[in-house]
Each structure stands twice: as C-alpha cells, then as structure tokens.
Amino acid sequence: NYQQHNVYYWYYATQVMHHMGGKPWSNWNAVMRKELPDHQVTSGPEKGSWEPRPPWGQHGGRLYTTCLSIYMLEVYYRHLPLYGHGLN
C-alpha cells in the first residue's frame, strides 16, 4: 500500500524488487520514483529531507527517514542484481 508512508517497508521492498527484476521491479520502481520525490521537503530549513511519518518515521526521526529515502533512490548503484546475468 503506497498510501501509507512506511519507509521501513518501502526500503526493504525496494531491495527485494530490485533483485527480482522484471515486471515486479518495473512496476514498483515506476511508483517509487514518483512517490519519494513527491514527499521530499521543498522549502524551509528542512529542504531536501523527508518528513518522518508514521508508522516508523517518528521512531527513527528525520535523518532515518531521509537516509532510507535516499537509499531507495540509489538502489541502482548500491546493489548488484543477485539473479540472472550469467551468474548461474
């Protein structure tokens, strides 16, 4: 459910989907590439960060939420695909 801003779930689901590849990854990534920047703070002293939202953001705070959001947007560069690409 993309409507609930659960960065903890989104972070791990993004990694799993990236490793799965194919249509599940394409569908997930199409939504997250839009969803994450849409929730980024665009003005004021917190510009560039993400607001810590329930259910887990308020426990980790702004830094936690911002880091997970950035990691999701950088998943292409942080993880090599585990399956396919002649690794059998």
Buried (B, 14 or more C-beta within 10 A) or exposed (E): EEEEBBBBEBBEBBBEBBBBBEEEBEEBBEEBEEBBEEBBBEEEEEEEBBBBBEEBBEEBEBEBBBBBBBBBBEBEEEEEEEEEEEEE
